[in-house]
């Protein structure tokens, strides 16, 4: 999958984000969760899925949106373009792998990405 294949506006804005089939998996990281939701349900040009993750996993993290926006993640799909990329892309170039590994996992309550994601450097944005 390439990031240009991410569906935008695929799901209605009012679709419930707290349904069991839309909840983060055990130990799933923020970026893996956002990617899976955007891939499945699209991006509605908000931080809908990032907020859903925060509300389910790290309710006390009130700075998440500010931190994501500071690195260019103004909506869920921009998190995957401007803020974080697969570690293989960060190391080898601009091609996204066809398949990403399963989430590397993070501790409950964390909003950091797992080991499979690298922050996009300011020079690449």
LUMDOMI-412516 format. One record per residue (C-alpha): residue in one letter; x, y, z. Coordinates in nm, 3 decimals. Example, Ala and Ser with C-alpha at 12.3 -4.5 7.8 and 13.67 -1.06 7.14 Angstrom:
BEGIN
NODE  code       c1       c2       c3
NODE     a    1.230   -0.450    0.780
NODE     s    1.367   -0.106    0.714
% end
This chain:
BEGIN
NODE  code       c1       c2       c3
NODE     x    0.000    0.000    0.000
NODE     x    0.119    0.349   -0.072
NODE     x    0.007    0.644    0.129
NODE     x   -0.158    0.785   -0.183
NODE     x   -0.400    0.491   -0.165
NODE     x   -0.533    0.594    0.176
NODE     x   -0.909    0.647    0.141
NODE     x   -1.024    0.995    0.230
NODE     x   -1.381    1.057    0.345
NODE     x   -1.464    0.686    0.313
NODE     x   -1.672    0.668    0.631
NODE     x   -1.951    0.899    0.736
NODE     x   -1.837    1.160    0.986
NODE     x   -2.104    1.047    1.231
NODE     x   -2.006    0.677    1.220
NODE     x   -1.952    0.558    1.581
NODE     x   -1.584    0.549    1.668
NODE     x   -1.633    0.359    1.995
NODE     x   -1.783    0.042    1.843
NODE     x   -1.597   -0.274    1.953
NODE     x   -1.468   -0.342    1.601
NODE     x   -1.313    0.005    1.597
NODE     x   -1.135   -0.012    1.934
NODE     x   -0.755   -0.034    1.958
NODE     x   -0.616   -0.384    2.000
NODE     x   -0.426   -0.483    2.313
NODE     x   -0.090   -0.303    2.314
NODE     x   -0.164   -0.148    1.970
NODE     x    0.021    0.178    1.916
NODE     x   -0.139    0.506    1.809
NODE     x    0.006    0.508    1.456
NODE     x   -0.079    0.144    1.379
NODE     x   -0.434    0.207    1.503
NODE     x   -0.472    0.523    1.295
NODE     x   -0.337    0.348    0.986
NODE     x   -0.578    0.055    1.027
NODE     x   -0.877    0.288    1.076
NODE     x   -0.785    0.520    0.788
NODE     x   -0.723    0.219    0.564
NODE     x   -1.061    0.072    0.657
NODE     x   -1.283    0.376    0.715
NODE     x   -1.101    0.669    0.559
NODE     x   -1.001    1.010    0.688
NODE     x   -1.257    1.282    0.747
NODE     x   -0.990    1.556    0.765
NODE     x   -0.989    1.557    1.146
NODE     x   -0.796    1.372    1.415
NODE     x   -1.101    1.148    1.463
NODE     x   -0.909    0.820    1.496
NODE     x   -0.622    0.969    1.698
NODE     x   -0.878    1.110    1.943
NODE     x   -1.060    0.777    1.953
NODE     x   -0.731    0.604    2.041
NODE     x   -0.657    0.860    2.310
NODE     x   -1.004    0.828    2.459
NODE     x   -0.976    0.449    2.471
NODE     x   -0.615    0.411    2.581
NODE     x   -0.473    0.735    2.722
NODE     x   -0.763    0.946    2.842
NODE     x   -0.538    1.171    3.049
NODE     x   -0.323    1.273    2.750
NODE     x   -0.461    1.617    2.676
NODE     x   -0.161    1.729    2.469
NODE     x   -0.189    1.467    2.193
NODE     x   -0.356    1.688    1.933
NODE     x   -0.111    1.973    1.994
NODE     x    0.188    1.738    1.960
NODE     x    0.053    1.581    1.640
NODE     x   -0.023    1.920    1.485
NODE     x    0.326    2.043    1.577
NODE     x    0.472    1.773    1.348
NODE     x    0.221    1.826    1.067
NODE     x   -0.046    1.577    1.174
NODE     x   -0.353    1.800    1.141
NODE     x   -0.574    1.504    1.048
NODE     x   -0.541    1.127    1.066
NODE     x   -0.402    1.077    0.714
NODE     x   -0.149    1.357    0.767
NODE     x   -0.016    1.166    1.069
NODE     x    0.082    0.898    0.815
NODE     x    0.237    1.143    0.570
NODE     x    0.383    1.431    0.768
NODE     x    0.446    1.293    1.116
NODE     x    0.540    0.923    1.100
NODE     x    0.650    0.681    0.830
NODE     x    0.746    0.313    0.842
NODE     x    1.103    0.272    0.965
NODE     x    1.199    0.113    0.632
NODE     x    1.088    0.429    0.450
NODE     x    1.285    0.648    0.689
NODE     x    1.596    0.435    0.634
NODE     x    1.572    0.350    0.263
NODE     x    1.373    0.615    0.080
NODE     x    1.022    0.710   -0.010
NODE     x    0.863    0.376   -0.103
NODE     x    0.613    0.238    0.145
NODE     x    0.635   -0.141    0.181
NODE     x    0.352   -0.347    0.033
NODE     x    0.289   -0.505    0.373
NODE     x    0.360   -0.361    0.715
NODE     x    0.447   -0.589    1.007
NODE     x    0.203   -0.633    1.293
NODE     x    0.218   -0.358    1.550
NODE     x    0.527   -0.381    1.767
NODE     x    0.317   -0.295    2.072
NODE     x    0.342   -0.028    2.338
NODE     x    0.251   -0.015    2.704
NODE     x   -0.112    0.065    2.786
NODE     x   -0.163    0.439    2.821
NODE     x    0.111    0.532    2.574
NODE     x    0.055    0.749    2.268
NODE     x    0.401    0.690    2.118
NODE     x    0.439    0.482    1.801
NODE     x    0.577    0.130    1.811
NODE     x    0.923    0.039    1.679
NODE     x    0.791    0.007    1.322
NODE     x    0.742    0.385    1.286
NODE     x    0.991    0.670    1.263
NODE     x    0.925    1.040    1.302
NODE     x    0.949    1.234    0.977
NODE     x    1.235    1.478    1.000
NODE     x    1.158    1.846    0.947
NODE     x    1.368    1.839    0.629
NODE     x    1.139    1.576    0.469
NODE     x    0.815    1.766    0.531
% end
